[in-house]
Amino acid sequence: MRTLLPEGWAPPIGYANGIEVDAGRIVFIAGQVGWDAQQKFQSEDLAVQFEQALANVVTVLAEAGGAPHHICRMTAYCCDKPAYLAARAQLGAIWKRQIGRHYPAMSMIFVSDLLDNPGKIELEATAVLPAKPAAG
């Protein structure tokens, strides 16, 4: 996996402009909201929901044998832009605790609402894992 930064471009903060991957197993992770394994929201706070949604992404990825550094792309859908902007430092700290200093290609999209109420943020991801060795 190689992070793409065109010559002369300023480095992005908190994401990569692009990721190049040779080959492997692709894992598509559906949008994960900030609820627990029983689909219950423990809080309406954006940062708490972000932490749980990110943990859900990591848990689904682990089911395929992957780790956070395998994530190549993530899209975030948030329905509370002011809350997101106010919580950016807190969200960055949560990211570093769960993902570390790995930053995939990312998009942040602000939407009017999410399907799962009282969800405030939803994260979907694509990861590329090493190919499984051929059975012999």
N, C-alpha and C positions, 0 to 999 in steps of 0.2 A: 504494500500500500504506500502510495506517495502523495503527499500534499502538494497541490498545484498553486503556485504563486507566480504569476507572470512577471517577467523582468520589469522593474520600474514601478510596480504596484506597491503601495503601502500594505504592510501585513494587516489582515483583518483581526479584530479583537473578539474572541469567543466563538469563532467558527472558521472554517476553511472555505476558500473560493471554490475549490474542487478537490476531488480525491481520485487518483488513478489506481485501479486494481487489476492485477494480471488475470487471475482465475481463481476459482474456488466454489464454495457453496454459498448461494445467495439466500439470505433470510429476510423475509418481509415481515415487519412487525406492525400489526394493525394499531390504529389510534388507541392509546392508553390514557385513561383519565385518572384523576386522583382518588380512586376508590381502592379499598382493600380487596383481598382475595374473595371475599363474600359479596363484592359489589356494593359496599356501603361506604359512603363518604364520612370521614371522621371529622372533617372541618370544611368550612366555606372559605378559609384563608387561601389565597393564591399560592403562597410559598409552600404551605403544607401540602396542597394538592399537587404542586410541581414536584415536590420531593417524592410523593407516592407514585405519581405517573412515571417519573424517571426510574424509580425502583421497579415498577411493573415492566418497563421496557427491558431493563437489565435481567429481570427474572425470566421473561419470555425468551430472550436471547440465550440465557444459560441453559434453557431446556433443549436448545439446539447444539449445546456444547460451546457456545460463544462467550466472549467477554466484551466489556465496554470498548476496548480498543479495536474491535472488529466493526464497529458502527461506522458506516461511510456517509450516510445521509440521514438527517432528521428534520422533520417539519413540525413546528409547534403552531397550534391554533389556540388563540387566547381571546376571550370575550371581555376582557377588562384591561384596556391599554393603560389607563392611569395607574391601576394597581401593579401592572407589570413594570412600568417605568419606575415606580416607587420602590419596588422590591428587587431591582436588578442586582445590587450587591449581594443580597441574601440568596438570590437564585444562583449567582455565580459561585458562592460558597457551597451550596448544595451540589452543584455540578461537580466541583472539584472533589468533594467527599465521595461521590458515587462513580464518577467517570474519570477523574484525575485531570491531567492536562492534555487529554486527547480531544480535539475539536474537529468534528466531521463537517461536511458541507451542510449548512443549515438554512432554513427559511423560517421566518416568524410571520404568521398571518393573523391579523385581527379580524374576528368574526362577530356577528351580532349575538350568537348563542351557540351552545353545544347541545347535542341530543340528550345527554345524561345530566339531569339536574340534581344538585346545584353546581355542576362542573364549571370550572373557569378556565381550564387549560387541558389540551389534549396533545399528546406527542406520538408521532408515528416515525418509524425508522427502517432503514435498510442496512443490513450488515453483510459483509463478505467474510466467510470463514475459510480456512485452508481446506482443500479437497480432502476427502477421506481416502486413506490408502486403499488401493485395490485389494479385494479379497483374494487370497492366494491359496 
